[in-house]
Amino acid sequence: MSESQRSGRSLPHTSEPGEPAQSVPEAATSMQRQAKLIDATTWKFIVVGIINTIVGTAVMFLAYNWLGFGYWVSSALNYIIGSIVSFILNKYFTFQNKERSIRQIVLFILNIAVCYLIAYGVAKPLVLAVTAGLSPKMADNLSMGLGMILFVALNYLGQRFIVFANK
């Protein structure tokens, strides 16, 4: 007699109709693997992120503070240059993706653009709302810093689960 028959409870269904049933431990392990967001790939992404953040941040703050470019141009230059570094390193080092397609490049560009617009579009009004009285230059610098943080989180999810997802 099975455990479910002895206890009167039914065990959760762990397979699709027409597929062989998985045991509960196998199904749990499978779900844990799928749900695990922090693994070796995450750490590789962080290393690549440090590299392209150093490059992109230097470009952004130099463009804004020394070259006199505005908020949007300076932050956009950060992501144009940083994204080129990011694509190459994440494709071959982080996600070890061998696919060669225009589709992947388009997805990467769309991911970067959407993450950029969301992160920086949220950061600036949020910082302005919280930091009334700061100089516009200080508020913009804080906004760019917050935008970077938001961008990293959104970009990781987009690259891992959309652009370089294993098929």
C-alpha positions as CSV (number, residue, x, y, z in Angstrom):
1,M,0.0,0.0,0.0
2,S,1.4,3.4,-0.9
3,E,1.8,6.3,1.5
4,S,-1.0,8.2,-0.1
5,Q,-3.3,5.2,0.2
6,R,-2.3,4.7,3.9
7,S,-2.8,8.4,4.9
8,G,-5.8,9.0,2.8
9,R,-4.1,12.0,1.2
10,S,-3.2,12.2,-2.4
11,L,0.3,13.3,-3.4
12,P,0.6,16.3,-5.7
13,H,0.6,15.6,-9.4
14,T,4.2,16.0,-10.7
15,S,3.9,15.2,-14.4
16,E,2.0,16.3,-17.4
17,P,-0.8,14.1,-18.7
18,G,0.7,11.4,-20.9
19,E,4.2,11.6,-19.2
20,P,5.5,9.1,-16.7
21,A,4.9,10.3,-13.1
22,Q,7.9,11.7,-11.3
23,S,8.5,10.8,-7.7
24,V,8.0,13.7,-5.2
25,P,11.8,14.0,-4.5
26,E,12.6,14.1,-8.3
27,A,9.9,16.8,-8.8
28,A,11.2,18.8,-5.8
29,T,14.8,18.7,-7.1
30,S,13.6,19.7,-10.6
31,M,11.7,22.7,-9.1
32,Q,14.7,23.7,-7.0
33,R,16.9,23.8,-10.0
34,Q,14.5,25.9,-12.0
35,A,13.8,28.3,-9.1
36,K,17.5,28.8,-8.2
37,L,18.4,32.3,-9.3
38,I,21.8,32.5,-7.5
39,D,24.3,30.0,-8.9
40,A,27.6,30.0,-10.7
41,T,26.0,31.9,-13.6
42,T,25.0,34.6,-11.3
43,W,28.6,35.0,-10.0
44,K,29.9,35.1,-13.5
45,F,27.4,37.8,-14.4
46,I,28.5,39.8,-11.4
47,V,32.2,39.6,-12.5
48,V,31.2,40.7,-16.1
49,G,29.0,43.4,-14.6
50,I,31.9,44.8,-12.5
51,I,34.1,45.0,-15.7
52,N,31.5,46.7,-17.8
53,T,30.3,48.9,-14.9
54,I,33.8,50.3,-14.5
55,V,34.0,51.0,-18.2
56,G,30.5,52.4,-18.6
57,T,30.4,54.4,-15.3
58,A,33.6,56.1,-16.2
59,V,32.2,57.0,-19.6
60,M,28.9,58.2,-18.0
61,F,30.3,60.4,-15.3
62,L,33.1,61.8,-17.5
63,A,30.5,62.7,-20.2
64,Y,28.2,64.3,-17.7
65,N,30.7,66.1,-15.4
66,W,33.6,66.9,-17.7
67,L,32.2,67.0,-21.2
68,G,29.0,68.7,-20.2
69,F,26.6,66.2,-21.8
70,G,23.2,66.0,-20.3
71,Y,21.7,63.3,-18.1
72,W,20.1,61.2,-20.9
73,V,23.1,61.4,-23.3
74,S,25.6,60.6,-20.5
75,S,23.6,57.6,-19.2
76,A,22.9,56.4,-22.8
77,L,26.7,56.4,-23.6
78,N,27.2,54.3,-20.5
79,Y,24.9,51.6,-21.8
80,I,26.0,51.7,-25.4
81,I,29.6,51.1,-24.6
82,G,28.9,48.9,-21.6
83,S,26.4,46.8,-23.6
84,I,29.0,45.9,-26.2
85,V,31.3,44.7,-23.5
86,S,28.4,42.9,-21.7
87,F,27.2,41.1,-24.8
88,I,30.5,39.7,-25.7
89,L,31.5,38.6,-22.2
90,N,28.1,37.3,-21.1
91,K,27.5,35.4,-24.3
92,Y,30.8,33.5,-24.3
93,F,31.8,33.6,-20.6
94,T,28.7,33.8,-18.4
95,F,26.1,31.9,-20.3
96,Q,28.5,30.0,-22.7
97,N,26.0,30.5,-25.4
98,K,27.1,29.2,-28.9
99,E,24.0,30.4,-30.8
100,R,24.8,32.8,-33.7
101,S,21.7,34.7,-34.8
102,I,20.5,38.1,-35.5
103,R,17.5,37.3,-33.3
104,Q,19.7,37.0,-30.3
105,I,21.4,40.3,-31.0
106,V,18.0,42.0,-31.5
107,L,16.7,40.5,-28.2
108,F,19.8,41.7,-26.4
109,I,19.4,45.2,-27.8
110,L,15.7,45.2,-26.9
111,N,16.5,43.9,-23.4
112,I,19.1,46.7,-22.8
113,A,16.8,49.4,-24.2
114,V,13.8,48.3,-22.1
115,C,15.8,47.9,-18.9
116,Y,17.5,51.3,-19.5
117,L,14.2,53.1,-20.1
118,I,12.5,51.5,-17.1
119,A,15.5,51.9,-14.7
120,Y,16.4,55.5,-15.6
121,G,12.8,56.5,-16.1
122,V,12.0,55.4,-12.6
123,A,15.2,56.6,-10.9
124,K,15.1,60.3,-11.9
125,P,11.5,61.1,-10.6
126,L,12.0,58.9,-7.6
127,V,15.3,60.7,-6.6
128,L,13.7,64.1,-7.3
129,A,10.7,63.3,-5.1
130,V,12.9,62.1,-2.2
131,T,15.7,64.7,-2.4
132,A,13.9,68.1,-2.6
133,G,16.4,70.9,-2.1
134,L,19.5,69.2,-3.6
135,S,21.2,70.9,-6.5
136,P,20.1,69.6,-9.9
137,K,23.6,68.2,-10.6
138,M,23.6,66.3,-7.3
139,A,20.1,64.9,-7.9
140,D,21.1,63.8,-11.4
141,N,24.2,62.1,-10.1
142,L,22.1,60.2,-7.5
143,S,19.6,59.4,-10.2
144,M,22.2,57.9,-12.4
145,G,23.5,55.8,-9.5
146,L,20.1,54.5,-8.6
147,G,19.4,53.9,-12.3
148,M,22.5,51.7,-12.5
149,I,21.3,49.5,-9.6
150,L,17.8,49.1,-11.1
151,F,19.2,48.4,-14.5
152,V,21.6,45.6,-13.3
153,A,18.7,43.7,-11.7
154,L,16.4,44.0,-14.7
155,N,19.2,43.3,-17.2
156,Y,20.3,40.1,-15.4
157,L,16.7,38.7,-15.5
158,G,16.3,39.6,-19.2
159,Q,19.7,38.2,-20.3
160,R,19.4,35.0,-18.2
161,F,15.8,34.1,-19.0
162,I,15.2,35.6,-22.4
163,V,18.3,36.5,-24.4
164,F,20.7,33.7,-23.5
165,A,18.1,31.2,-22.2
166,N,18.9,27.6,-22.9
167,K,16.4,26.2,-25.3
